[in-house]
Amino acid sequence: MNGKVHYWTWDNAMSMWMHAGVFNTGAGAHAIVFTQDGNTAYVTNQESNTVSVINVSSHAVTKTLNVGKKPNGLVIKM
């Protein structure tokens, strides 16, 4: 893993988004999509040909899925 995803939180006192942290994903992190409930995210990793499954609350990769060459976009069908 050598891709990174940065995340931000809203600071009410400053009325602006503030960088809150970063976590590792597969190489070439590219696209992200969230489930409807907002609990899970999926990140395409173009250089490692994988998709990282993310627990949004803990900002942790819970699973890595091997997919085809250079995944680009994601769609969640409900």
C-alpha positions in Angstrom: 0.0 0.0 0.0 1.3 3.4 -0.9 -1.7 5.4 -1.9 -3.2 7.9 0.5 -6.6 9.4 1.1 -6.9 12.7 3.0 -10.0 13.7 4.9 -11.4 16.9 6.3 -13.8 17.9 9.0 -15.9 21.1 9.3 -14.7 23.5 12.0 -17.7 25.5 13.1 -15.6 28.1 15.0 -13.5 28.9 11.9 -16.4 28.3 9.4 -14.1 26.2 7.2 -13.0 22.7 6.4 -9.9 21.6 8.2 -7.5 18.8 7.3 -8.2 16.0 9.8 -5.9 13.2 8.7 -4.8 10.7 6.1 -4.8 7.0 5.7 -3.1 4.5 3.4 -4.8 2.7 0.5 -3.5 0.8 -2.5 -1.1 2.4 -5.0 -2.6 5.1 -7.2 -5.7 5.9 -5.2 -8.0 7.6 -7.7 -11.8 7.6 -7.3 -14.0 7.3 -4.2 -17.7 6.5 -3.7 -19.8 6.2 -0.5 -22.6 3.9 0.4 -26.0 5.5 0.9 -25.7 5.3 4.7 -22.2 6.9 4.6 -20.6 4.1 6.7 -18.5 2.5 3.9 -16.4 4.0 1.1 -14.7 2.3 -1.8 -11.5 3.7 -3.3 -10.1 2.6 -6.7 -6.3 2.1 -6.7 -5.2 2.3 -10.3 -1.6 1.3 -9.9 -2.3 -1.8 -7.8 -5.4 -2.9 -9.7 -7.5 -3.1 -6.5 -10.4 -1.4 -4.7 -10.0 -0.5 -1.0 -13.1 -0.9 1.2 -13.0 1.8 3.9 -14.8 2.0 7.3 -15.6 5.7 7.3 -15.9 6.1 11.1 -12.4 4.6 11.8 -10.8 5.7 8.5 -9.4 2.2 8.1 -9.1 -0.2 5.2 -11.3 -3.2 6.1 -10.7 -5.2 2.9 -8.8 -5.0 -0.4 -10.5 -6.3 -3.6 -8.5 -7.5 -6.6 -10.1 -6.1 -9.8 -9.2 -5.6 -13.4 -6.5 -3.5 -14.8 -6.4 0.2 -13.7 -9.8 0.7 -12.1 -11.1 4.1 -12.8 -14.6 4.8 -11.5 -17.2 3.3 -9.2 -21.0 3.1 -9.1 -23.1 1.7 -6.3 -26.4 0.3 -7.6 -29.2 0.4 -5.1 
